[in-house]
Amino acid sequence: MSLTLHYHPLSSYCWKVLIPLYENGTPFMPHLVDLRDEKERAEFNALWRIGKFPVLQDGARDWMVPESSIIIEYLDQHFPGKTRFIPSDPDLARQTRMRDRFFDLHIQDHMQKIVGDRLRPAGQKDALGVEQARAKMKTALEMVDQAMESNPWAMGDTFTMADCAAAPALWYANAVTPFGDSYKNASAYLARLSARPSFVRVLKEAEPYFAMFPKG
Ligand SMILES: N[C@@H](CCC(=O)N[C@@H](CS)C(=O)NCC(=O)O)C(=O)O
């Protein structure tokens, strides 16, 4: 087995790459990194100085692959399975990457800002930043709700990398501010994602760690 995934089961961006790994039953060695542990953090930083997971290591090719979208591209290229994550048509591929970026940058990153603020010490909170993040996330959720009116998946009938990005982004956005009443289509999409066996498995494995999630 050549692949090692450095990850944490509660991390939203790690969920994004666990989904494609489980979709295709790609063999890999999970390496859980506890960033609260100084030694583990130092070892992980030695691998990737940015210090953010997921990071995939491919021992066979001697590649170290950070960044969730790039990891999915790498898996699609070198470990193709029954589910392909990037369409072969260049226009569809570009649209898929755009939608992947949309879920990361316009939902997931704002959600991280909101959750991250809960971990800040009293007196060092960023109320304005959180308010702005909430407003931007709301706009993006409205756009998802409109886009998902008739499609099962982000790119239409086919499950792609964009859906791998959507699953953690929408799941955690909904945990932060439940949107079932306001955005019916986005909510139905999240329900479809949550029923997908690869994501069911990710959520099940995260369950023992949910107590670590900072409450609002
Ligand atoms: N753009 C990166 C974002 C990765 C990221 O934000 N990871 C978070 C966990 S979800 C992390 O490692 N946070 C730890 C830290 O910032 O110290 C990706 O797509 O992989």
The ligand as an SDF file (V2000), in Angstrom:
LIG
                    3D

 20 19  0  0  0  0  0  0  0  0999 V2000
   -7.0110   24.6840    1.4770 N   0  0  0  0  0  0  0  0  0  0  0  0
   -6.7640   23.5790    2.3550 C   0  0  0  0  0  0  0  0  0  0  0  0
   -7.4330   23.8540    3.6870 C   0  0  0  0  0  0  0  0  0  0  0  0
   -7.0760   22.8200    4.7490 C   0  0  0  0  0  0  0  0  0  0  0  0
   -7.5390   23.2150    6.1350 C   0  0  0  0  0  0  0  0  0  0  0  0
   -8.0250   24.3320    6.3780 O   0  0  0  0  0  0  0  0  0  0  0  0
   -7.4070   22.2690    7.0670 N   0  0  0  0  0  0  0  0  0  0  0  0
   -7.7550   22.5390    8.4570 C   0  0  0  0  0  0  0  0  0  0  0  0
   -8.6320   21.4180    8.9870 C   0  0  0  0  0  0  0  0  0  0  0  0
  -10.2110   21.3500    8.1860 S   0  0  0  0  0  0  0  0  0  0  0  0
   -6.4900   22.5160    9.3050 C   0  0  0  0  0  0  0  0  0  0  0  0
   -5.5730   21.7690    9.0420 O   0  0  0  0  0  0  0  0  0  0  0  0
   -6.4760   23.3270   10.3540 N   0  0  0  0  0  0  0  0  0  0  0  0
   -5.4000   23.3160   11.3000 C   0  0  0  0  0  0  0  0  0  0  0  0
   -4.7120   24.6130   11.4540 C   0  0  0  0  0  0  0  0  0  0  0  0
   -5.0110   25.5570   10.6950 O   0  0  0  0  0  0  0  0  0  0  0  0
   -3.8550   24.6830   12.3660 O   0  0  0  0  0  0  0  0  0  0  0  0
   -7.2820   22.2760    1.7100 C   0  0  0  0  0  0  0  0  0  0  0  0
   -8.1490   22.3670    0.8260 O   0  0  0  0  0  0  0  0  0  0  0  0
   -6.7780   21.1770    2.0330 O   0  0  0  0  0  0  0  0  0  0  0  0
  1  2  1  0
  2  3  1  0
  2 18  1  0
  3  4  1  0
  4  5  1  0
  5  6  2  0
  5  7  1  0
  7  8  1  0
  8  9  1  0
  8 11  1  0
  9 10  1  0
 11 12  2  0
 11 13  1  0
 13 14  1  0
 14 15  1  0
 15 16  2  0
 15 17  1  0
 18 19  2  0
 18 20  1  0
M  END
$$$$
